Amino acid sequence: MTRPAGPDRAVGTGALCVLAASVLWGTTGTAATFAPGVGPLAVGAVAMGLGGLLQALVAARQIRRHALRLRGQRGTVLIGAASVAVYPLAFYSSMHLAGVAVGTVVSIGTAPLASALIERVVDRRRLTRRWTVAAALGLFGTVLLCVAEAAAHGSDGSGPSTADTLLGVGLGLLAAATYALYSWAAHRLISRGIPSRPAMGAVFGLGGLLLLPVLLVTGAPLVASWSNAAVGVYMALVPMFAGYVLFGWGLARVPASTATTLSLLEPAVAAVLAVLVVGERLPTAGWAGIALVVACLAVLTAPTPVARRRRGGRPPEGPVRRDEVGDAARTAPWGVRPPRVSGHVTGRRARPAAPPASDGPESGRAAGGRGRRPCR
């Protein structure tokens, strides 16, 4: 008999979807080098704007089907849509002002911390030691990678000014906060019964509508040449449309804090592609940073001891109370520790309660064997 896919396998699939999305996102920097005349606002608007509208178009039928639920969660949808509109403008402007290294480490490297803070304050989730170790490894590796890139690019003495760097850092923090916010909003919609496709389509479709005026004002260089137009089409279709479809599937199975931590793979992929495609050189410290990011991903995606025991054939200790454990039990080993629920520790197998003490004859037999035999 084929065993059904369990929660651990579902979480593993979600992690793989987020990692695949991060690989696609890591190609945007290399793609942008083929359109040097396009500004950061135009790049962000065409990528997230057209990509978001495509998501809404593909999911239009399901959005209509779940329109009542989406209207009931309109506050969450609007927060996510506003964050989708702000994120690409802040992210690409941060890299343009402070440099790719500084903009990346601030925007992507601090996003897991912002996401964890949102989940802790809003959802009252407690962070696990496993997530803390993985986030520390990933953040340190990203910092090391970007510092090495900055040293390599700044060896000729042509770097951004102090004012541009400070403004770029501020925009990077804004990008990290909005990235964490729309990830949290999408995960919240999905966890409340809305499938990932209409949830992501609604959030990113509204965000794409908000980006259309920016695209109309700044997008003239995109149609100035075929190469610029090809870069714009690629950015909208592959990293943003396909990438965020995968990201939505991942958010249906892992918490937002875990998803944003897994997305630390993006700067590592971008650095490797810059070496292989663009011809840049990466110092030894940069490769060490990539190794730390890979270690972070290994910590997050490795099976838990409970999962290994289950695959080994050991029977569970008791039935899982899905009405009490719910989504928290499926996602807890991967980034957050769910709260205690009425005597049960969620995320573990429930042990049957001990029978209450009795004053009847059976208790006498159990204690000393003198109780009367019960009548039949």
Long-range contacts (C-beta under 8 A, 24 or more apart in sequence): 6-307, 6-310, 7-329, 7-330, 8-303, 8-304, 8-306, 8-307, 8-310, 8-333, 10-253, 10-330, 11-253, 11-254, 11-330, 11-331, 11-333, 11-334, 12-301, 12-303, 13-249, 13-253, 14-249, 14-250, 14-251, 14-252, 14-253, 14-254, 14-259, 15-250, 15-253, 15-254, 15-258, 15-262, 15-300, 15-301, 15-334, 16-250, 16-301, 17-246, 17-247, 17-249, 17-250, 17-253, 18-246, 18-247, 18-250, 18-251, 18-254, 18-258, 18-259, 18-262, 18-263, 19-262, 19-265, 19-297, 19-301, 20-243, 20-246, 21-243, 21-244, 21-246, 21-247, 21-250, 21-263, 22-262, 22-263, 22-264, 22-265, 22-266, 22-269, 23-265, 23-266, 23-269, 24-238, 24-239, 24-242, 24-243, 24-246, 25-239, 25-243, 25-263, 25-266, 25-269, 26-265, 26-266, 26-267, 26-268, 26-269, 26-270, 26-272, 26-273, 27-238, 27-239, 27-269, 27-270, 27-273, 28-235, 28-239, 28-270, 29-95, 29-100, 29-270, 29-273, 29-274, 30-270, 30-273, 30-274, 30-277, 30-278, 31-231, 31-234, 31-235, 31-239, 32-231, 32-235, 33-278, 34-227, 34-230, 34-231, 35-221, 35-222, 35-227, 35-228, 35-231, 35-232, 37-221, 37-224, 37-225, 37-228, 38-221, 38-222, 38-228, 38-231, 38-232, 39-96, 39-218, 39-221, 40-89, 40-92, 40-93, 40-95, 40-96, 41-89, 41-92, 41-93, 41-214, 41-218, 42-215, 42-218, 42-219, 42-221, 42-222, 43-88, 43-92, 43-232, 43-235, 44-87, 44-88, 44-89, 44-91, 44-92, 44-93, 44-211, 44-214, 45-88, 45-89, 45-211, 45-212, 45-214, 45-215, 45-218, 45-219, 46-215, 46-219, 46-222, 46-232, 46-235, 46-236, 47-88, 47-232, 47-235, 47-236, 47-239, 47-240, 48-84, 48-85, 48-87, 48-88, 48-204, 48-207, 48-208, 48-211, 48-240, 49-207, 49-208, 49-211, 49-212, 49-214, 49-215, 49-236, 50-208, 50-215, 50-232, 50-236, 50-240, 50-241, 51-204, 51-208, 51-235, 51-236, 51-237, 51-239, 51-240, 51-241, 51-244, 52-84, 52-204, 52-205, 52-206, 52-207, 52-208, 52-209, 52-211, 52-240, 52-244, 53-205, 53-208, 53-209, 54-236, 54-237, 54-241, 55-200, 55-201, 55-204, 55-205, 55-208, 55-241, 55-244, 55-245, 56-201, 56-202, 56-204, 56-205, 56-206, 56-208, 57-205, 58-197, 58-201, 59-197, 59-198, 59-200, 59-201, 59-202, 59-205, 60-201, 62-195, 62-197, 62-198, 62-201, 63-198, 63-201, 63-202, 63-205, 65-198, 66-194, 66-195, 66-198, 69-192, 69-193, 69-194, 70-189, 70-194, 70-198, 70-199, 70-202, 73-188, 73-189, 73-192, 73-194, 76-185, 76-188, 76-189, 77-185, 77-189, 77-202, 77-203, 77-206, 78-206, 79-181, 79-182, 79-185, 80-181, 80-182, 80-185, 80-186, 80-189, 80-203, 80-207, 81-182, 81-202, 81-203, 81-204, 81-205, 81-206, 81-207, 81-210, 82-178, 82-207, 82-210, 83-178, 83-179, 83-181, 83-182, 83-185, 83-207, 84-178, 84-182, 84-203, 84-204, 84-206, 84-207, 84-208, 84-210, 84-211, 85-207, 85-210, 85-211, 86-174, 86-175, 86-178, 87-175, 87-178, 87-179, 87-182, 88-211, 89-211, 89-214, 90-171, 90-172, 90-174, 90-175, 90-178, 91-171, 91-172, 91-175, 91-179, 93-168, 93-171, 94-168, 94-169, 94-171, 94-172, 94-175, 95-168, 96-168, 97-160, 97-164, 97-165, 97-167, 97-168, 97-171, 98-160, 98-164, 98-165, 98-167, 98-168, 98-169, 98-171, 98-172, 99-150, 99-153, 99-154, 99-159, 99-160, 99-165, 99-168, 100-149, 100-153, 100-270, 101-146, 101-147, 101-149, 101-150, 101-153, 102-146, 102-150, 102-165, 102-168, 102-169, 102-172, 103-168, 103-171, 103-172, 104-142, 104-146, 104-267, 104-270, 105-142, 105-143, 105-145, 105-146, 105-147, 105-172, 105-267, 106-168, 106-169, 106-172, 106-173, 106-175, 106-176, 107-172, 107-173, 107-175, 107-176, 107-179, 108-142, 108-176, 108-179, 108-263, 108-264, 108-266, 108-267, 109-138, 109-139, 109-142, 109-143, 109-146, 109-176, 109-264, 109-267, 110-139, 110-172, 110-173, 110-176, 111-175, 111-176, 111-179, 111-180, 111-260, 111-263, 112-138, 112-139, 112-180, 112-257, 112-260, 112-261, 112-264, 113-139, 113-176, 114-176, 114-177, 114-179, 114-180, 114-181, 114-260, 115-179, 115-180, 115-183, 115-184, 115-256, 115-257, 115-259, 115-260, 115-261, 116-257, 117-180, 118-180, 118-181, 118-184, 118-256, 119-184, 119-255, 119-256, 119-257, 119-336, 122-184, 124-339, 125-255, 125-257, 125-336, 125-337, 125-338, 126-336, 126-337, 126-338, 126-339, 127-257, 127-335, 127-336, 127-337, 128-332, 128-333, 128-335, 128-336, 128-337, 130-299, 130-300, 130-333, 130-334, 130-335, 131-257, 131-258, 131-261, 131-300, 131-334, 131-335, 131-336, 133-299, 134-261, 134-296, 134-297, 134-299, 134-300, 135-261, 135-296, 137-292, 137-293, 137-295, 137-296, 137-299, 138-261, 138-264, 138-292, 138-293, 138-296, 138-297, 139-264, 140-289, 140-292, 141-264, 141-268, 141-288, 141-289, 141-290, 141-291, 141-292, 141-293, 141-294, 141-295, 141-296, 142-264, 142-267, 142-268, 142-289, 142-293, 143-289, 144-285, 144-286, 144-288, 144-289, 144-292, 145-267, 145-268, 145-271, 145-285, 145-286, 145-289, 145-290, 145-293, 146-267, 146-289, 147-285, 147-289, 148-282, 148-283, 148-284, 148-285, 148-286, 148-289, 149-271, 149-282, 149-286, 151-283, 151-285, 152-280, 152-281, 152-282, 152-283, 152-286, 179-260, 180-256, 180-260, 182-207, 183-247, 183-251, 183-256, 183-259, 183-260, 184-256, 186-248, 186-251, 186-256, 187-251, 187-255, 187-256, 187-259, 190-248, 190-251, 190-252, 191-327, 195-252, 196-248, 196-249, 196-251, 196-252, 197-245, 197-248, 199-248, 200-244, 200-245, 200-247, 200-248, 204-244, 253-330, 253-331, 254-331, 254-334, 254-335, 255-331, 255-334, 255-335, 255-336, 257-335, 257-336, 258-300, 258-331, 258-334, 258-335, 258-336, 261-296, 261-300, 261-335, 262-297, 262-300, 262-301, 264-293, 264-296, 264-297, 265-293, 265-297, 267-293, 268-293, 268-294, 300-334, 300-335, 304-333, 306-333, 306-348, 307-333, 316-349, 317-349, 317-350, 317-351, 318-349, 318-350, 318-351, 318-352, 319-349, 319-350, 320-349, 320-350, 321-350
